[in-house]
Amino acid sequence: MRASSLALCLVVAGLMLVGAGAAAQRPPLSDADRQQINSYPLTLPKANALIDAMREMSAYLVSRPDIAEVMARSMKMTSAEQIAQMERDPKAMAIAKQHGLSATEYVYGVPALRMALLSAQGLTGPNIIASPANTAFAKANLAELKPKMDAADGATRGRAAR
């Protein structure tokens, strides 16, 4: 159980850092990455697909015996490298495709949604990249999306503790 808890912490930290672009070990987001996140068009169906895919992707990563190595490598990758890694992973792509997402949509969509939700809750800062449209979308749908995002984060926690 201790290894599972460590793996979960790594996954959650990795997902949050990808979302915030603030990892010390992670290469800083390029202007192109910031633009991709900022211009990602959020809709309710897309947000729900991202949350569902994120929940399944986190569970998949936690189940891997090499989770620590995978997360360590991922934290040092650029977004383009993460997209390429995801495209080479049949299970990760199956999860994304099941939810109508490409690797690019997943890699940029998850942080776009996470940061829009943070922005909608009044959080600001240089690492919170959310367009006015995505912030407005998140504010309008916060009561529905925040519990789903929290549940997706919590579902992975519960699975790892077993």
N, CA and C atoms as a LAMMPS dump frame, in Angstrom:
ITEM: TIMESTEP
0
ITEM: NUMBER OF ATOMS
486
ITEM: BOX BOUNDS ff ff ff
-5.0000000000000000e+02 5.0000000000000000e+02
-5.0000000000000000e+02 5.0000000000000000e+02
-5.0000000000000000e+02 5.0000000000000000e+02
ITEM: ATOMS id mol type element x y z
1 1 1 N 0.814 -1.197 0
2 1 2 C 0 0 0
3 1 3 C 0.85 1.25 0
4 2 1 N 1.991 1.198 0.627
5 2 2 C 2.848 2.364 0.674
6 2 3 C 3.332 2.746 -0.727
7 3 1 N 3.689 1.753 -1.545
8 3 2 C 4.114 2.019 -2.923
9 3 3 C 2.97 2.606 -3.724
10 4 1 N 1.758 2.122 -3.478
11 4 2 C 0.591 2.671 -4.181
12 4 3 C 0.365 4.12 -3.806
13 5 1 N 0.542 4.441 -2.53
14 5 2 C 0.362 5.822 -2.091
15 5 3 C 1.403 6.725 -2.737
16 6 1 N 2.644 6.259 -2.813
17 6 2 C 3.695 7.028 -3.463
18 6 3 C 3.366 7.223 -4.937
19 7 1 N 2.927 6.16 -5.584
20 7 2 C 2.581 6.249 -6.999
21 7 3 C 1.453 7.245 -7.206
22 8 1 N 0.451 7.195 -6.356
23 8 2 C -0.669 8.125 -6.48
24 8 3 C -0.196 9.555 -6.303
25 9 1 N 0.636 9.78 -5.3
26 9 2 C 1.153 11.132 -5.082
27 9 3 C 1.885 11.637 -6.317
28 10 1 N 2.675 10.757 -6.925
29 10 2 C 3.398 11.145 -8.135
30 10 3 C 2.436 11.477 -9.273
31 11 1 N 1.401 10.657 -9.439
32 11 2 C 0.436 10.907 -10.507
33 11 3 C -0.29 12.221 -10.275
34 12 1 N -0.809 12.408 -9.072
35 12 2 C -1.561 13.628 -8.78
36 12 3 C -0.657 14.841 -8.917
37 13 1 N 0.558 14.754 -8.374
38 13 2 C 1.492 15.871 -8.495
39 13 3 C 1.813 16.152 -9.959
40 14 1 N 2.049 15.088 -10.711
41 14 2 C 2.345 15.262 -12.138
42 14 3 C 1.197 15.905 -12.881
43 15 1 N -0.02 15.433 -12.63
44 15 2 C -1.172 16.018 -13.314
45 15 3 C -1.38 17.464 -12.921
46 16 1 N -1.191 17.765 -11.639
47 16 2 C -1.37 19.147 -11.204
48 16 3 C -0.276 20.042 -11.772
49 17 1 N 0.943 19.532 -11.809
50 17 2 C 2.032 20.34 -12.332
51 17 3 C 1.905 20.529 -13.827
52 18 1 N 1.451 19.509 -14.519
53 18 2 C 1.189 19.685 -15.944
54 18 3 C 0.121 20.757 -16.098
55 19 1 N -0.891 20.697 -15.24
56 19 2 C -1.971 21.678 -15.292
57 19 3 C -1.498 23.074 -14.985
58 20 1 N -0.604 23.212 -14.047
59 20 2 C -0.15 24.54 -13.661
60 20 3 C 1.117 24.956 -14.385
61 21 1 N 1.83 24 -14.981
62 21 2 C 3.069 24.327 -15.682
63 21 3 C 4.141 24.841 -14.746
64 22 1 N 4.108 24.394 -13.48
65 22 2 C 4.977 25.005 -12.488
66 22 3 C 6.042 24.073 -11.924
67 23 1 N 6.248 22.935 -12.489
68 23 2 C 7.218 22.002 -11.926
69 23 3 C 8.629 22.528 -12.109
70 24 1 N 9.397 22.457 -11.046
71 24 2 C 10.77 22.942 -11.12
72 24 3 C 11.582 22.108 -12.099
73 25 1 N 11.34 20.793 -12.134
74 25 2 C 12.09 19.916 -13.021
75 25 3 C 11.554 19.969 -14.446
76 26 1 N 10.326 20.349 -14.61
77 26 2 C 9.676 20.352 -15.905
78 26 3 C 10.136 21.561 -16.705
79 27 1 N 10.377 21.356 -17.99
80 27 2 C 10.734 22.514 -18.804
81 27 3 C 9.611 23.546 -18.744
82 28 1 N 9.957 24.823 -18.72
83 28 2 C 8.897 25.834 -18.681
84 28 3 C 8.03 25.725 -19.933
85 29 1 N 6.762 26.079 -19.768
86 29 2 C 5.872 26.06 -20.927
87 29 3 C 6.358 27.061 -21.955
88 30 1 N 6.383 26.617 -23.177
89 30 2 C 6.764 27.525 -24.259
90 30 3 C 5.598 28.47 -24.542
91 31 1 N 5.868 29.508 -25.279
92 31 2 C 4.791 30.419 -25.682
93 31 3 C 3.743 29.662 -26.492
94 32 1 N 4.191 28.713 -27.311
95 32 2 C 3.256 27.917 -28.111
96 32 3 C 2.364 27.055 -27.211
97 33 1 N 2.95 26.461 -26.152
98 33 2 C 2.16 25.669 -25.208
99 33 3 C 1.141 26.546 -24.488
100 34 1 N 1.574 27.697 -24.052
101 34 2 C 0.663 28.616 -23.357
102 34 3 C -0.485 29.004 -24.29
103 35 1 N -0.16 29.243 -25.549
104 35 2 C -1.186 29.6 -26.525
105 35 3 C -2.152 28.436 -26.752
106 36 1 N -1.619 27.214 -26.838
107 36 2 C -2.466 26.024 -27.028
108 36 3 C -3.449 25.877 -25.861
109 37 1 N -2.953 26.037 -24.64
110 37 2 C -3.81 25.928 -23.451
111 37 3 C -4.824 27.064 -23.44
112 38 1 N -4.354 28.26 -23.702
113 38 2 C -5.215 29.444 -23.665
114 38 3 C -6.312 29.392 -24.724
115 39 1 N -6.019 28.796 -25.858
116 39 2 C -6.996 28.78 -26.952
117 39 3 C -7.801 27.485 -27.024
118 40 1 N -7.584 26.572 -26.083
119 40 2 C -8.334 25.316 -26.087
120 40 3 C -9.809 25.636 -25.838
121 41 1 N -10.692 25.257 -26.76
122 41 2 C -12.109 25.617 -26.606
123 41 3 C -12.869 24.628 -25.714
124 42 1 N -13.205 25.056 -24.517
125 42 2 C -13.93 24.183 -23.602
126 42 3 C -15.43 24.237 -23.861
127 43 1 N -16.039 23.061 -23.878
128 43 2 C -17.488 22.9 -23.943
129 43 3 C -17.846 21.887 -22.865
130 44 1 N -19.098 21.804 -22.516
131 44 2 C -19.492 20.847 -21.488
132 44 3 C -19.216 19.403 -21.916
133 45 1 N -19.558 19 -23.144
134 45 2 C -19.211 17.623 -23.532
135 45 3 C -17.702 17.367 -23.508
136 46 1 N -16.916 18.336 -23.957
137 46 2 C -15.453 18.16 -23.969
138 46 3 C -14.912 18.117 -22.539
139 47 1 N -15.425 18.965 -21.66
140 47 2 C -14.973 18.967 -20.265
141 47 3 C -15.287 17.621 -19.604
142 48 1 N -16.48 17.115 -19.834
143 48 2 C -16.846 15.819 -19.269
144 48 3 C -15.956 14.705 -19.819
145 49 1 N -15.651 14.761 -21.107
146 49 2 C -14.764 13.759 -21.712
147 49 3 C -13.365 13.844 -21.105
148 50 1 N -12.867 15.057 -20.911
149 50 2 C -11.539 15.233 -20.321
150 50 3 C -11.499 14.686 -18.891
151 51 1 N -12.518 14.981 -18.101
152 51 2 C -12.559 14.504 -16.716
153 51 3 C -12.613 12.984 -16.68
154 52 1 N -13.474 12.392 -17.507
155 52 2 C -13.576 10.93 -17.541
156 52 3 C -12.263 10.295 -17.992
157 53 1 N -11.656 10.871 -19.017
158 53 2 C -10.381 10.342 -19.503
159 53 3 C -9.282 10.52 -18.461
160 54 1 N -9.281 11.661 -17.781
161 54 2 C -8.283 11.911 -16.748
162 54 3 C -8.397 10.872 -15.632
163 55 1 N -9.624 10.578 -15.221
164 55 2 C -9.846 9.59 -14.168
165 55 3 C -9.286 8.226 -14.597
166 56 1 N -9.613 7.813 -15.818
167 56 2 C -9.142 6.518 -16.314
168 56 3 C -7.634 6.513 -16.55
169 57 1 N -7.104 7.618 -17.058
170 57 2 C -5.662 7.697 -17.317
171 57 3 C -4.887 7.634 -16.004
172 58 1 N -5.379 8.32 -14.985
173 58 2 C -4.719 8.283 -13.675
174 58 3 C -4.738 6.871 -13.111
175 59 1 N -5.885 6.198 -13.212
176 59 2 C -5.981 4.819 -12.722
177 59 3 C -5.028 3.91 -13.492
178 60 1 N -4.94 4.113 -14.794
179 60 2 C -4.018 3.323 -15.613
180 60 3 C -2.571 3.553 -15.178
181 61 1 N -2.199 4.811 -14.994
182 61 2 C -0.823 5.107 -14.602
183 61 3 C -0.495 4.524 -13.231
184 62 1 N -1.428 4.643 -12.296
185 62 2 C -1.202 4.104 -10.957
186 62 3 C -1.027 2.587 -11.005
187 63 1 N -1.675 1.934 -11.957
188 63 2 C -1.595 0.471 -12.051
189 63 3 C -0.267 -0.009 -12.646
190 64 1 N 0.477 0.884 -13.249
191 64 2 C 1.729 0.47 -13.885
192 64 3 C 2.813 0.213 -12.854
193 65 1 N 3.562 -0.874 -13.01
194 65 2 C 4.633 -1.153 -12.056
195 65 3 C 5.799 -0.153 -12.169
196 66 1 N 5.91 0.517 -13.31
197 66 2 C 7.002 1.465 -13.534
198 66 3 C 6.556 2.909 -13.381
199 67 1 N 5.525 3.135 -12.562
200 67 2 C 4.942 4.469 -12.427
201 67 3 C 5.969 5.534 -12.033
202 68 1 N 6.845 5.229 -11.105
203 68 2 C 7.82 6.229 -10.656
204 68 3 C 8.722 6.66 -11.812
205 69 1 N 9.175 5.7 -12.604
206 69 2 C 10.047 6.024 -13.729
207 69 3 C 9.29 6.804 -14.802
208 70 1 N 8.055 6.371 -15.064
209 70 2 C 7.245 7.051 -16.078
210 70 3 C 7.013 8.508 -15.681
211 71 1 N 6.655 8.731 -14.427
212 71 2 C 6.394 10.097 -13.979
213 71 3 C 7.669 10.932 -13.977
214 72 1 N 8.771 10.334 -13.556
215 72 2 C 10.043 11.068 -13.55
216 72 3 C 10.408 11.506 -14.966
217 73 1 N 10.242 10.598 -15.929
218 73 2 C 10.532 10.954 -17.329
219 73 3 C 9.56 12.015 -17.83
220 74 1 N 8.285 11.839 -17.524
221 74 2 C 7.261 12.768 -18.011
222 74 3 C 7.475 14.177 -17.49
223 75 1 N 7.941 14.281 -16.257
224 75 2 C 8.148 15.607 -15.657
225 75 3 C 9.245 16.396 -16.378
226 76 1 N 10.093 15.699 -17.099
227 76 2 C 11.184 16.37 -17.802
228 76 3 C 10.866 16.612 -19.276
229 77 1 N 9.699 16.148 -19.713
230 77 2 C 9.337 16.237 -21.128
231 77 3 C 8.609 17.529 -21.458
232 78 1 N 8.808 17.959 -22.673
233 78 2 C 8.007 19.056 -23.196
234 78 3 C 6.623 18.503 -23.531
235 79 1 N 5.701 19.369 -23.804
236 79 2 C 4.359 18.928 -24.192
237 79 3 C 4.402 18.086 -25.461
238 80 1 N 5.23 18.479 -26.42
239 80 2 C 5.349 17.711 -27.661
240 80 3 C 5.868 16.305 -27.377
241 81 1 N 6.821 16.187 -26.46
242 81 2 C 7.345 14.871 -26.093
243 81 3 C 6.287 14.046 -25.351
244 82 1 N 5.485 14.705 -24.513
245 82 2 C 4.41 13.995 -23.813
246 82 3 C 3.364 13.483 -24.804
247 83 1 N 3.051 14.288 -25.795
248 83 2 C 2.093 13.866 -26.824
249 83 3 C 2.639 12.643 -27.558
250 84 1 N 3.909 12.705 -27.956
251 84 2 C 4.524 11.579 -28.669
252 84 3 C 4.551 10.327 -27.795
253 85 1 N 4.87 10.486 -26.511
254 85 2 C 4.893 9.341 -25.59
255 85 3 C 3.498 8.73 -25.483
256 86 1 N 2.501 9.575 -25.357
257 86 2 C 1.124 9.083 -25.247
258 86 3 C 0.711 8.351 -26.518
259 87 1 N 1.094 8.891 -27.664
260 87 2 C 0.747 8.254 -28.937
261 87 3 C 1.409 6.889 -29.105
262 88 1 N 2.537 6.669 -28.444
263 88 2 C 3.222 5.366 -28.507
264 88 3 C 2.663 4.363 -27.502
265 89 1 N 1.814 4.823 -26.602
266 89 2 C 1.267 3.957 -25.556
267 89 3 C -0.146 3.53 -25.956
268 90 1 N -0.321 2.284 -26.416
269 90 2 C -1.636 1.844 -26.898
270 90 3 C -2.751 1.975 -25.862
271 91 1 N -2.455 1.697 -24.61
272 91 2 C -3.485 1.787 -23.561
273 91 3 C -3.888 3.249 -23.331
274 92 1 N -2.921 4.141 -23.269
275 92 2 C -3.223 5.566 -23.081
276 92 3 C -4.057 6.093 -24.252
277 93 1 N -3.684 5.687 -25.463
278 93 2 C -4.448 6.143 -26.639
279 93 3 C -5.845 5.551 -26.658
280 94 1 N -5.984 4.308 -26.207
281 94 2 C -7.316 3.694 -26.152
282 94 3 C -8.215 4.472 -25.195
283 95 1 N -7.66 4.897 -24.073
284 95 2 C -8.431 5.688 -23.114
285 95 3 C -8.846 7.01 -23.751
286 96 1 N -7.895 7.7 -24.359
287 96 2 C -8.206 8.992 -24.975
288 96 3 C -9.261 8.83 -26.071
289 97 1 N -9.044 7.867 -26.958
290 97 2 C -9.975 7.664 -28.078
291 97 3 C -11.358 7.265 -27.608
292 98 1 N -11.437 6.493 -26.533
293 98 2 C -12.731 6.096 -25.981
294 98 3 C -13.561 7.33 -25.605
295 99 1 N -12.878 8.401 -25.281
296 99 2 C -13.554 9.645 -24.888
297 99 3 C -13.522 10.706 -25.992
298 100 1 N -13.184 10.272 -27.198
299 100 2 C -13.191 11.183 -28.341
300 100 3 C -12.073 12.204 -28.338
301 101 1 N -10.954 11.858 -27.718
302 101 2 C -9.84 12.792 -27.592
303 101 3 C -8.602 12.279 -28.322
304 102 1 N -7.835 13.19 -28.864
305 102 2 C -6.511 12.865 -29.392
306 102 3 C -5.507 13.079 -28.258
307 103 1 N -4.275 12.657 -28.478
308 103 2 C -3.233 12.894 -27.475
309 103 3 C -3.041 14.397 -27.264
310 104 1 N -3.075 15.158 -28.345
311 104 2 C -2.909 16.606 -28.236
312 104 3 C -4.049 17.231 -27.437
313 105 1 N -5.276 16.8 -27.712
314 105 2 C -6.412 17.331 -26.964
315 105 3 C -6.3 17.009 -25.48
316 106 1 N -5.843 15.8 -25.17
317 106 2 C -5.705 15.413 -23.767
318 106 3 C -4.604 16.233 -23.095
319 107 1 N -3.437 16.294 -23.712
320 107 2 C -2.286 16.973 -23.106
321 107 3 C -2.559 18.456 -22.886
322 108 1 N -3.273 19.106 -23.784
323 108 2 C -3.582 20.526 -23.602
324 108 3 C -4.949 20.747 -22.952
325 109 1 N -5.872 19.837 -23.161
326 109 2 C -7.225 20.011 -22.63
327 109 3 C -7.314 19.878 -21.127
328 110 1 N -6.604 18.904 -20.557
329 110 2 C -6.658 18.724 -19.105
330 110 3 C -6.161 19.976 -18.379
331 111 1 N -4.992 20.508 -18.723
332 111 2 C -4.583 21.739 -18.025
333 111 3 C -5.488 22.926 -18.352
334 112 1 N -6.022 22.994 -19.563
335 112 2 C -6.938 24.097 -19.893
336 112 3 C -8.164 24.045 -18.987
337 113 1 N -8.719 22.858 -18.793
338 113 2 C -9.886 22.71 -17.925
339 113 3 C -9.52 22.97 -16.477
340 114 1 N -8.433 22.381 -16.021
341 114 2 C -8.03 22.555 -14.62
342 114 3 C -7.782 24.029 -14.306
343 115 1 N -7.091 24.713 -15.203
344 115 2 C -6.786 26.12 -14.949
345 115 3 C -8.014 27.013 -15.089
346 116 1 N -8.927 26.661 -15.988
347 116 2 C -10.175 27.424 -16.097
348 116 3 C -10.973 27.293 -14.804
349 117 1 N -10.996 26.095 -14.225
350 117 2 C -11.704 25.896 -12.954
351 117 3 C -11.033 26.686 -11.831
352 118 1 N -9.706 26.698 -11.808
353 118 2 C -8.998 27.496 -10.807
354 118 3 C -9.296 28.977 -10.983
355 119 1 N -9.254 29.429 -12.221
356 119 2 C -9.542 30.828 -12.519
357 119 3 C -10.975 31.192 -12.132
358 120 1 N -11.905 30.289 -12.393
359 120 2 C -13.312 30.529 -12.061
360 120 3 C -13.52 30.659 -10.552
361 121 1 N -12.602 30.073 -9.795
362 121 2 C -12.675 30.162 -8.336
363 121 3 C -11.896 31.357 -7.796
364 122 1 N -11.392 32.197 -8.689
365 122 2 C -10.715 33.416 -8.286
366 122 3 C -9.216 33.317 -8.143
367 123 1 N -8.628 32.177 -8.469
368 123 2 C -7.178 32.045 -8.379
369 123 3 C -6.534 32.656 -9.625
370 124 1 N -5.459 33.373 -9.402
371 124 2 C -4.741 34 -10.506
372 124 3 C -3.245 33.805 -10.288
373 125 1 N -2.492 34.08 -11.298
374 125 2 C -1.044 33.992 -11.212
375 125 3 C -0.459 33.722 -12.57
376 126 1 N 0.855 33.842 -12.689
377 126 2 C 1.493 33.674 -13.994
378 126 3 C 1.378 32.261 -14.55
379 127 1 N 1.156 31.274 -13.695
380 127 2 C 1.056 29.895 -14.17
381 127 3 C -0.39 29.433 -14.343
382 128 1 N -1.343 30.318 -14.149
383 128 2 C -2.742 29.979 -14.39
384 128 3 C -3.098 30.601 -15.738
385 129 1 N -3.21 29.73 -16.719
386 129 2 C -3.459 30.149 -18.094
387 129 3 C -4.901 29.788 -18.422
388 130 1 N -5.747 30.799 -18.462
389 130 2 C -7.15 30.55 -18.783
390 130 3 C -7.683 31.733 -19.564
391 131 1 N -8.209 31.455 -20.731
392 131 2 C -8.785 32.518 -21.543
393 131 3 C -10.035 33.053 -20.865
394 132 1 N -10.419 34.274 -21.182
395 132 2 C -11.676 34.796 -20.635
396 132 3 C -12.867 33.888 -20.978
397 133 1 N -12.876 33.321 -22.186
398 133 2 C -13.977 32.434 -22.582
399 133 3 C -13.993 31.17 -21.728
400 134 1 N -12.823 30.573 -21.492
401 134 2 C -12.774 29.356 -20.679
402 134 3 C -13.086 29.644 -19.213
403 135 1 N -12.645 30.797 -18.722
404 135 2 C -12.981 31.175 -17.345
405 135 3 C -14.485 31.373 -17.213
406 136 1 N -15.095 32.046 -18.18
407 136 2 C -16.555 32.253 -18.155
408 136 3 C -17.282 30.915 -18.238
409 137 1 N -16.801 30.027 -19.095
410 137 2 C -17.391 28.691 -19.204
411 137 3 C -17.302 27.969 -17.862
412 138 1 N -16.125 28.004 -17.241
413 138 2 C -15.931 27.309 -15.966
414 138 3 C -16.801 27.916 -14.871
415 139 1 N -16.933 29.244 -14.852
416 139 2 C -17.809 29.884 -13.864
417 139 3 C -19.251 29.438 -14.054
418 140 1 N -19.684 29.38 -15.292
419 140 2 C -21.069 28.997 -15.586
420 140 3 C -21.339 27.539 -15.251
421 141 1 N -20.307 26.706 -15.265
422 141 2 C -20.472 25.266 -15.05
423 141 3 C -19.736 24.758 -13.814
424 142 1 N -19.286 25.674 -12.957
425 142 2 C -18.475 25.3 -11.8
426 142 3 C -19.2 24.319 -10.886
427 143 1 N -20.482 24.55 -10.629
428 143 2 C -21.232 23.679 -9.716
429 143 3 C -21.303 22.246 -10.23
430 144 1 N -21.263 22.068 -11.539
431 144 2 C -21.297 20.725 -12.119
432 144 3 C -19.899 20.136 -12.272
433 145 1 N -18.946 20.946 -12.754
434 145 2 C -17.628 20.413 -13.1
435 145 3 C -16.683 20.224 -11.916
436 146 1 N -16.702 21.132 -10.953
437 146 2 C -15.775 21.007 -9.831
438 146 3 C -15.997 19.71 -9.061
439 147 1 N -17.234 19.338 -8.719
440 147 2 C -17.402 18.047 -8.026
441 147 3 C -16.939 16.858 -8.873
442 148 1 N -17.138 16.935 -10.183
443 148 2 C -16.68 15.839 -11.047
444 148 3 C -15.161 15.763 -11.064
445 149 1 N -14.509 16.921 -11.131
446 149 2 C -13.044 16.949 -11.123
447 149 3 C -12.531 16.445 -9.773
448 150 1 N -13.154 16.909 -8.686
449 150 2 C -12.762 16.444 -7.355
450 150 3 C -12.98 14.943 -7.222
451 151 1 N -14.095 14.444 -7.748
452 151 2 C -14.387 13.005 -7.684
453 151 3 C -13.375 12.217 -8.507
454 152 1 N -13.004 12.741 -9.665
455 152 2 C -12.005 12.059 -10.499
456 152 3 C -10.673 11.989 -9.754
457 153 1 N -10.291 13.065 -9.098
458 153 2 C -9.06 13.053 -8.302
459 153 3 C -9.19 12.089 -7.129
460 154 1 N -10.342 12.071 -6.476
461 154 2 C -10.581 11.212 -5.324
462 154 3 C -10.713 9.748 -5.696
463 155 1 N -11.286 9.457 -6.855
464 155 2 C -11.452 8.058 -7.29
465 155 3 C -10.098 7.399 -7.459
466 156 1 N -9.152 8.125 -7.975
467 156 2 C -7.814 7.573 -8.151
468 156 3 C -7.168 7.341 -6.79
469 157 1 N -7.365 8.279 -5.872
470 157 2 C -6.826 8.126 -4.531
471 157 3 C -7.363 6.859 -3.871
472 158 1 N -8.662 6.644 -3.973
473 158 2 C -9.289 5.477 -3.372
474 158 3 C -8.79 4.181 -3.983
475 159 1 N -8.598 4.169 -5.291
476 159 2 C -8.117 2.976 -5.979
477 159 3 C -6.691 2.632 -5.547
478 160 1 N -5.856 3.646 -5.379
479 160 2 C -4.462 3.395 -5.014
480 160 3 C -4.346 2.899 -3.576
481 161 1 N -5.259 3.268 -2.723
482 161 2 C -5.186 2.867 -1.319
483 161 3 C -5.556 1.406 -1.114
484 162 1 N -6.218 0.794 -2.099
485 162 2 C -6.64 -0.607 -1.951
486 162 3 C -5.496 -1.574 -1.962
